[in-house]
Amino acid sequence: MTNTLIDRSKTALVAIDLQKGITGRLTAPYTADLVVRNAASLAEAFRKNGMPVFLVRVTPSPDRKDALHPPADAPMPAQTPPPDWAEIVPEMGPKPGDFVITKRQWGAFYGTELDLEFRRRGITAMVLCGISTNIGVESTARFAYEYGYSQVFAEDAMAAMSAEEHVATVGKIFPRIGQVRKTAEILSALASV
């Protein structure tokens, strides 16, 4: 494994769906509490270094017309989320200077201003974390790869609904499109830059 190089002037943290309605679920191989704790450590280090933090949340539009209902073998259950479902967990912020991106689908790039905000700020790389590894994080990562962004995946600052889903994405997909690292390794790289 090579060193993790992070250019402070061109790298952002992107935290996917660390919101009340999602962090309350059972996750694996890491608990949602551990994921939030590790992600919050990353966010604090990014802020301390003057690096942008993007907090991404998912929620349907008020009229729910943007909800997808394709024929599927395992469709997403239709539900009306509670009022605080999309609120970012307090451990993550938002803090002054953070960006909050609201998405309506799985990935943080589709139908949002994330790519525009990155390009306006000269961001060419990101550290990704959040829930769920194989849904929101992976969808965002695939778009980022296709847009040409460099990526570092904070493996222990993300989780899925099962360990198998997390391991498949982290072991098979992420190494092809970026660097997979532990939170401590990323924090160390930020401290040494």
C-alpha positions in Angstrom: 0.0 0.0 0.0 1.4 3.4 -1.0 1.4 6.5 1.2 -1.8 8.6 1.3 -1.0 12.0 -0.1 -3.6 14.7 0.5 -3.3 18.1 -1.1 -5.0 20.5 1.4 -5.7 23.1 -1.3 -7.6 20.6 -3.5 -9.2 18.1 -1.2 -12.7 18.1 0.4 -14.3 15.8 2.9 -17.7 14.4 1.8 -19.8 12.7 4.4 -22.8 10.8 3.0 -26.1 10.5 4.8 -24.9 11.0 8.4 -28.3 12.1 9.4 -30.8 11.1 12.1 -33.0 8.9 10.0 -30.0 6.8 8.8 -27.7 6.7 11.7 -30.4 5.2 13.8 -30.3 1.9 11.8 -28.2 -1.1 12.6 -25.1 -1.1 10.5 -22.1 -3.4 10.0 -19.2 -4.1 10.2 -19.1 -0.9 12.2 -21.8 0.6 14.4 -23.3 3.9 13.2 -21.9 5.5 16.4 -18.4 4.5 15.5 -18.9 5.7 11.9 -20.1 9.1 13.1 -17.3 9.3 15.6 -14.6 8.6 13.0 -16.3 10.9 10.4 -16.5 13.7 13.0 -12.7 13.3 13.7 -12.1 13.7 9.9 -14.4 16.7 9.7 -12.7 18.4 12.6 -9.2 17.8 11.1 -10.4 19.2 7.7 -11.9 22.3 9.4 -8.7 22.8 11.4 -6.7 22.7 8.2 -9.0 25.1 6.4 -10.3 22.3 4.1 -13.9 22.2 2.9 -16.4 19.8 4.5 -19.5 18.7 2.6 -22.3 17.2 4.5 -24.7 15.3 2.2 -28.2 14.3 3.3 -30.9 12.5 1.5 -34.6 13.3 1.7 -37.5 13.3 -0.7 -39.0 16.5 -2.0 -42.1 17.7 -0.2 -44.4 16.3 -2.8 -42.4 13.0 -3.1 -42.7 13.1 -6.9 -39.0 12.5 -7.2 -39.2 9.1 -5.5 -38.2 6.3 -7.9 -40.4 3.2 -8.2 -38.9 1.0 -10.9 -39.8 -2.6 -11.1 -37.3 -4.3 -8.8 -36.8 -7.6 -7.1 -36.1 -5.9 -3.8 -37.8 -2.5 -4.0 -37.2 0.2 -1.5 -40.1 0.4 1.0 -42.4 3.4 0.6 -42.4 5.3 3.8 -43.0 8.8 5.1 -40.0 9.8 7.1 -40.4 11.6 10.5 -39.8 15.3 10.5 -36.2 15.2 11.8 -35.2 12.3 9.5 -32.9 14.4 7.2 -31.2 16.4 10.0 -27.5 16.0 10.1 -26.4 14.4 13.3 -25.1 17.1 15.7 -21.6 15.4 16.0 -21.1 16.3 12.3 -22.4 19.9 12.3 -22.9 21.7 10.2 -20.3 24.1 11.4 -19.7 27.6 10.0 -18.2 27.2 6.5 -19.5 23.7 5.9 -21.6 22.9 2.9 -24.9 21.0 3.2 -25.9 19.2 0.0 -29.4 17.8 -0.2 -29.8 14.9 -2.6 -32.9 13.1 -3.7 -31.3 9.9 -5.0 -28.5 7.6 -3.9 -25.5 9.5 -5.2 -24.4 13.0 -4.1 -23.6 14.2 -7.6 -26.8 13.3 -9.4 -29.2 16.3 -9.5 -27.2 18.4 -6.9 -24.7 21.3 -7.0 -21.8 19.2 -5.6 -19.8 19.0 -8.9 -20.3 22.8 -9.5 -19.2 23.6 -5.9 -16.1 21.5 -6.3 -15.1 23.0 -9.6 -15.6 26.6 -8.4 -13.3 25.9 -5.6 -10.6 23.9 -7.5 -11.3 20.7 -5.6 -9.9 17.7 -7.5 -10.0 15.1 -4.7 -12.2 14.0 -1.9 -12.2 11.8 1.2 -15.4 9.9 1.4 -17.2 8.5 4.4 -20.8 7.7 5.5 -23.7 5.3 5.4 -24.3 3.2 3.4 -21.0 2.0 1.9 -22.6 0.1 -1.0 -25.4 2.6 -1.7 -24.9 6.3 -1.1 -21.1 6.2 -0.7 -20.6 3.8 -3.7 -23.0 5.7 -5.9 -21.2 9.0 -5.1 -17.8 7.3 -5.7 -18.7 5.9 -9.1 -19.8 9.4 -10.3 -16.7 11.0 -8.8 -14.5 8.5 -10.7 -16.3 9.2 -13.9 -15.9 13.0 -13.3 -12.1 12.5 -12.8 -11.9 13.1 -9.0 -9.2 11.4 -6.9 -10.7 9.6 -3.9 -9.7 8.3 -0.5 -12.2 6.1 1.2 -12.3 6.2 5.0 -13.1 2.5 5.4 -13.9 2.6 9.2 -15.9 5.8 8.8 -18.5 4.0 6.7 -20.8 1.0 7.1 -23.6 -0.8 5.4 -26.7 -2.8 6.4 -24.5 -5.9 6.5 -20.8 -6.7 6.7 -21.0 -8.6 3.4 -22.2 -5.5 1.5 -19.5 -3.3 3.1 -16.7 -5.8 2.4 -17.8 -6.4 -1.2 -17.7 -2.6 -2.0 -14.5 -1.9 0.0 -12.7 -5.0 -1.3 -13.7 -5.0 -4.9 -15.0 -1.6 -6.1 -13.1 1.1 -4.1 -9.6 -0.2 -4.7 -10.2 0.2 -8.5 -11.2 3.9 -8.2 -9.3 5.2 -5.2 -7.4 4.5 -2.1 -8.9 2.6 0.9 -7.6 3.8 4.2 -8.5 3.8 7.9 -9.4 7.0 9.6 -6.2 7.1 11.6 -4.1 6.8 8.4 -6.0 9.8 6.9 -5.6 11.9 10.0 -1.9 11.1 10.0 -1.6 12.1 6.4 -3.4 15.4 7.2 -1.0 16.0 10.1 2.1 15.5 8.0 1.1 17.6 5.0 
